[in-house]
Amino acid sequence: MAKTEILLESGTNEIEIMEFTIYDELYGINVAKVKEIMMVDKVKPMPHAHPAVEGIFKPRDIMLTVVDLPKYLTDRETERHPRDLFIVTNFNMMNIAFRVHSVVGIQRISWRDIQKPDKTLSHGQEGLATGIAQCSGQLVTILDFEKIVAEIAPETGIQLSEIEALGHRERNNSRIVCVEDSVLLSKMVEMALRQAGYENLVQFDNGQEAWNYLSSIKDDEDLMEKVNLIITDIEMPEMDGHRLTKLVKSDPKLKKIPLIIFSSLISPEMEIKGKEIGADGQLSKPEIGHLVTIMDELLARGKK
């Protein structure tokens, strides 16, 4: 059993990837999502579960759902071996174990070295890869674990019912910049914010695109009319959300714009990182109702 540690300095635009294999194919996961690596253990099957859910097990004081990642990815019955491993993850405020065949190691690379997969690889739809990285001369597919979990258990994703629970809301013309690389999550956030009255949205796929836009308008006299608030994810190709936050909050003109980090990676360690680089708010997905409440507060504060 080995615990991982978050070693990266804030805002360097680097990522540590844990490489693992499934049927000899190389995949990766952000180390920030990994809680520990465990030897496989006996799993208790659960009736009526998703076909890719093996069941549950309780290694210590916490109950873990086990996802059969080989089955999920290949749709064939998994050949289970005693040398298989469980990658125990923590994101979206959930602990989930994923069965893999082996763990290769950890590589530190720049987000600039991670490319978004071409849509032709997934028939024009949102695929299961958040990016393709080249590590030590080999291509590594970085999987979208949030999407995997959302497909297995839709109730764990963003819920529009949280917006409905806020009650009647007036239209808000504040211009919101949203930075999110996942097509699925970007659409869900857009739907939720529009339902909450925030219809003046500008959306970008990664931090670099958002930074290019902000850099192009930062000298405009009407800057605060063009951008009233920024919402950014952390994990994104080319430039991550921490690097974007650091650039914005280091700029004498842009630093006045409220910025919220909205990510599945928010943890006590990540909150320290976000605070160090100047984030005005940090929220864990999928707390969309809480996000809207914080947006309301920051925008109201800015008008005083």
C-alpha positions as CSV (number, residue, x, y, z in Angstrom):
1,M,0.0,0.0,0.0
2,A,1.5,3.3,-1.0
3,K,0.1,6.8,-0.5
4,T,0.8,9.5,-3.1
5,E,1.8,13.1,-2.3
6,I,1.2,16.2,-4.3
7,L,4.6,17.6,-4.9
8,L,4.1,20.2,-7.6
9,E,4.5,23.9,-6.9
10,S,1.4,26.0,-7.6
11,G,0.9,27.5,-11.0
12,T,3.9,25.8,-12.8
13,N,1.6,24.3,-15.5
14,E,3.0,20.8,-14.8
15,I,1.2,17.6,-14.0
16,E,2.3,14.3,-12.5
17,I,0.8,11.3,-14.3
18,M,0.6,7.9,-12.8
19,E,0.9,5.4,-15.7
20,F,-0.9,2.0,-15.5
21,T,-1.7,-0.8,-17.9
22,I,-4.8,-2.6,-19.0
23,Y,-4.2,-5.5,-21.4
24,D,-0.7,-4.1,-22.0
25,E,-2.1,-0.7,-23.2
26,L,-0.7,2.3,-21.4
27,Y,-3.1,4.7,-19.6
28,G,-2.6,7.6,-17.2
29,I,-4.3,9.3,-14.3
30,N,-3.5,12.6,-12.6
31,V,-1.6,11.8,-9.4
32,A,-3.7,14.5,-7.6
33,K,-6.7,12.1,-8.0
34,V,-4.9,9.1,-6.5
35,K,-5.2,8.4,-2.8
36,E,-3.3,5.1,-2.7
37,I,-2.4,1.9,-4.5
38,M,-3.6,-1.4,-3.0
39,M,-3.3,-5.0,-3.8
40,V,-6.5,-6.5,-5.0
41,D,-8.8,-7.9,-2.3
42,K,-12.1,-9.8,-2.1
43,V,-15.0,-7.8,-3.4
44,K,-18.6,-8.2,-2.4
45,P,-20.8,-8.1,-5.5
46,M,-23.8,-5.8,-5.4
47,P,-27.2,-6.7,-7.1
48,H,-28.5,-4.5,-10.0
49,A,-25.2,-2.6,-10.2
50,H,-23.7,-1.3,-13.4
51,P,-22.0,-4.1,-15.4
52,A,-18.6,-2.4,-14.8
53,V,-19.0,-2.2,-11.0
54,E,-17.4,-5.3,-9.4
55,G,-19.0,-4.5,-6.0
56,I,-17.7,-3.1,-2.7
57,F,-15.0,-3.8,-0.2
58,K,-13.9,-2.2,3.1
59,P,-10.2,-2.3,3.5
60,R,-10.2,-0.3,6.8
61,D,-12.8,2.2,8.0
62,I,-14.1,3.3,4.6
63,M,-16.4,1.5,2.1
64,L,-15.1,1.6,-1.5
65,T,-16.9,0.9,-4.7
66,V,-14.8,-1.1,-7.1
67,V,-14.9,-0.3,-10.8
68,D,-13.7,-3.0,-13.2
69,L,-11.8,-0.7,-15.5
70,P,-10.7,-3.4,-18.0
71,K,-14.3,-4.4,-18.5
72,Y,-15.5,-0.8,-18.7
73,L,-12.9,0.0,-21.4
74,T,-13.2,-3.3,-23.5
75,D,-16.7,-4.5,-22.7
76,R,-15.4,-8.0,-22.2
77,E,-15.2,-10.2,-19.1
78,T,-12.0,-9.4,-17.2
79,E,-9.3,-12.0,-16.7
80,R,-8.6,-11.3,-13.0
81,H,-5.1,-12.0,-11.6
82,P,-3.8,-11.9,-8.1
83,R,-1.2,-9.3,-9.3
84,D,-3.9,-6.9,-10.3
85,L,-4.0,-3.6,-8.4
86,F,-6.7,-1.2,-7.1
87,I,-6.0,2.5,-7.8
88,V,-8.0,4.2,-5.0
89,T,-9.0,7.6,-6.1
90,N,-10.5,10.7,-4.5
91,F,-12.3,13.3,-6.6
92,N,-15.7,14.9,-6.7
93,M,-15.7,14.2,-2.9
94,M,-15.9,10.4,-3.6
95,N,-13.5,7.5,-3.0
96,I,-13.6,4.9,-5.7
97,A,-11.2,2.0,-6.5
98,F,-10.4,1.1,-10.1
99,R,-9.0,-2.3,-11.0
100,V,-6.0,-2.2,-13.3
101,H,-3.4,-4.8,-14.4
102,S,-0.2,-3.0,-13.3
103,V,1.1,0.4,-12.2
104,V,4.2,1.5,-14.2
105,G,5.3,4.7,-12.4
106,I,4.9,8.4,-12.2
107,Q,6.0,11.0,-14.8
108,R,6.1,14.7,-14.5
109,I,5.3,16.7,-17.7
110,S,4.0,20.0,-18.8
111,W,0.3,20.4,-19.7
112,R,1.7,21.8,-23.0
113,D,2.8,18.3,-23.9
114,I,-0.7,16.9,-23.6
115,Q,-2.9,17.1,-26.6
116,K,-6.6,16.9,-26.9
117,P,-7.7,13.7,-28.8
118,D,-9.0,14.3,-32.3
119,K,-12.8,14.0,-32.5
120,T,-12.5,11.4,-35.2
121,L,-11.2,9.0,-32.6
122,S,-14.5,9.1,-30.8
123,H,-16.8,9.5,-33.8
124,G,-17.2,13.2,-33.1
125,Q,-18.5,12.6,-29.6
126,E,-16.8,13.2,-26.3
127,G,-14.4,10.4,-25.8
128,L,-13.0,8.8,-22.6
129,A,-9.6,10.5,-23.0
130,T,-8.9,13.9,-21.6
131,G,-5.6,14.0,-23.4
132,I,-2.8,12.1,-25.1
133,A,0.7,12.5,-23.5
134,Q,4.1,11.4,-24.6
135,C,6.1,10.0,-21.7
136,S,9.5,8.5,-22.2
137,G,8.8,8.0,-25.9
138,Q,5.5,6.3,-25.4
139,L,2.0,7.6,-25.9
140,V,-0.2,7.5,-22.8
141,T,-4.0,7.9,-22.9
142,I,-5.1,10.0,-19.9
143,L,-8.6,8.8,-19.0
144,D,-11.5,11.0,-18.1
145,F,-12.4,9.4,-14.8
146,E,-15.1,11.9,-14.0
147,K,-16.9,10.9,-17.2
148,I,-16.5,7.2,-16.4
149,V,-18.1,7.7,-13.0
150,A,-20.8,10.0,-14.3
151,E,-21.8,7.3,-16.9
152,I,-21.8,4.6,-14.3
153,A,-23.7,6.7,-11.7
154,P,-25.4,9.8,-13.3
155,E,-26.7,10.9,-9.9
156,T,-23.1,11.8,-8.9
157,G,-22.8,14.4,-11.6
158,I,-24.0,18.0,-11.9
159,Q,-27.7,18.2,-10.9
160,L,-29.9,20.9,-12.3
161,S,-32.2,20.3,-9.3
162,E,-29.7,22.2,-7.2
163,I,-30.5,25.3,-9.3
164,E,-34.2,24.8,-9.0
165,A,-33.8,24.6,-5.2
166,L,-32.5,28.2,-5.3
167,G,-35.9,29.4,-6.2
168,H,-36.9,32.2,-8.7
169,R,-34.0,34.1,-10.1
170,E,-33.8,37.2,-12.3
171,R,-31.6,37.4,-15.4
172,N,-28.1,38.5,-14.6
173,N,-26.2,40.3,-17.4
174,S,-22.7,39.8,-15.9
175,R,-20.3,38.4,-18.4
176,I,-18.9,35.1,-17.2
177,V,-15.8,33.4,-18.7
178,C,-16.0,29.6,-18.2
179,V,-12.9,27.5,-18.8
180,E,-13.6,23.7,-19.0
181,D,-12.1,21.2,-21.4
182,S,-14.7,18.4,-20.9
183,V,-17.4,18.8,-23.5
184,L,-19.9,17.0,-21.3
185,L,-19.2,19.1,-18.2
186,S,-19.0,22.3,-20.2
187,K,-22.5,21.7,-21.5
188,M,-23.8,20.8,-18.0
189,V,-22.3,23.9,-16.4
190,E,-23.7,26.1,-19.3
191,M,-27.2,24.6,-18.8
192,A,-27.0,25.2,-15.0
193,L,-25.7,28.8,-15.2
194,R,-28.3,29.7,-17.9
195,Q,-31.0,28.3,-15.7
196,A,-29.7,30.4,-12.8
197,G,-30.0,33.5,-14.9
198,Y,-26.4,33.8,-16.1
199,E,-26.8,33.8,-19.8
200,N,-23.9,36.0,-20.9
201,L,-21.3,33.3,-21.1
202,V,-17.9,33.1,-22.9
203,Q,-16.6,29.6,-23.0
204,F,-13.1,28.2,-23.6
205,D,-11.7,24.7,-23.8
206,N,-8.4,25.3,-21.9
207,G,-6.5,27.9,-19.9
208,Q,-4.3,28.9,-22.8
209,E,-7.3,29.9,-25.0
210,A,-8.8,31.8,-22.0
211,W,-5.5,33.6,-21.3
212,N,-5.1,34.6,-24.9
213,Y,-8.6,36.2,-24.8
214,L,-8.0,37.9,-21.5
215,S,-4.6,39.2,-22.7
216,S,-6.2,40.7,-25.8
217,I,-8.7,42.8,-23.8
218,K,-6.9,43.7,-20.6
219,D,-5.9,47.1,-21.8
220,D,-9.5,48.0,-22.9
221,E,-11.2,50.8,-21.0
222,D,-14.3,48.7,-20.7
223,L,-12.5,45.6,-19.4
224,M,-14.8,45.1,-16.4
225,E,-17.8,45.1,-18.8
226,K,-16.2,42.4,-21.0
227,V,-15.3,40.1,-18.0
228,N,-17.1,40.2,-14.7
229,L,-16.1,36.8,-13.3
230,I,-14.0,33.8,-14.3
231,I,-14.7,30.1,-13.6
232,T,-12.0,27.6,-14.3
233,D,-11.3,23.9,-14.1
234,I,-7.9,22.8,-13.0
235,E,-7.1,19.8,-15.3
236,M,-6.8,21.1,-18.9
237,P,-4.4,20.5,-21.8
238,E,-2.0,23.3,-22.8
239,M,-2.5,25.4,-19.7
240,D,-4.1,24.2,-16.5
241,G,-6.4,26.3,-14.2
242,H,-3.8,26.9,-11.5
243,R,-1.4,28.4,-14.1
244,L,-4.3,30.5,-15.5
245,T,-5.2,31.7,-12.0
246,K,-1.6,32.6,-11.2
247,L,-1.3,34.6,-14.5
248,V,-4.6,36.5,-13.9
249,K,-3.9,37.3,-10.3
250,S,-0.4,38.4,-11.1
251,D,-1.6,40.9,-13.7
252,P,-2.2,44.5,-12.4
253,K,-5.3,44.9,-14.5
254,L,-6.8,41.5,-14.5
255,K,-6.4,40.7,-10.8
256,K,-9.5,42.6,-9.9
257,I,-11.7,40.1,-11.8
258,P,-13.2,37.5,-9.3
259,L,-12.0,34.0,-10.2
260,I,-13.5,30.7,-9.0
261,I,-11.7,27.4,-9.3
262,F,-14.4,24.7,-9.9
263,S,-12.8,21.3,-10.0
264,S,-13.1,17.7,-9.1
265,L,-9.7,18.0,-7.5
266,I,-10.5,20.3,-4.6
267,S,-9.0,19.0,-1.4
268,P,-7.4,20.6,1.6
269,E,-4.0,20.4,-0.2
270,M,-5.4,21.9,-3.4
271,E,-7.2,24.6,-1.4
272,I,-3.8,25.7,-0.1
273,K,-2.5,25.8,-3.6
274,G,-5.4,27.8,-4.9
275,K,-5.2,30.3,-2.0
276,E,-1.5,30.8,-2.6
277,I,-2.1,31.9,-6.2
278,G,-5.1,34.2,-5.4
279,A,-8.3,32.3,-6.2
280,D,-11.3,34.1,-4.8
281,G,-13.3,30.9,-4.4
282,Q,-12.7,27.1,-4.7
283,L,-15.5,24.6,-5.1
284,S,-15.6,20.9,-5.7
285,K,-17.6,19.5,-8.6
286,P,-20.5,18.8,-8.8
287,E,-21.7,21.5,-6.3
288,I,-23.3,23.6,-8.9
289,G,-25.8,25.2,-6.5
290,H,-23.0,26.3,-4.2
291,L,-21.1,27.6,-7.3
292,V,-24.0,29.9,-8.2
293,T,-24.3,31.2,-4.6
294,I,-20.6,32.1,-4.5
295,M,-20.9,33.8,-8.0
296,D,-23.8,35.9,-6.6
297,E,-21.7,36.9,-3.6
298,L,-18.6,37.8,-5.5
299,L,-20.4,39.8,-8.2
300,A,-22.5,41.6,-5.5
301,R,-19.3,42.5,-3.7
302,G,-17.7,43.9,-6.9
303,K,-20.6,46.3,-7.4
304,K,-20.2,47.9,-4.0
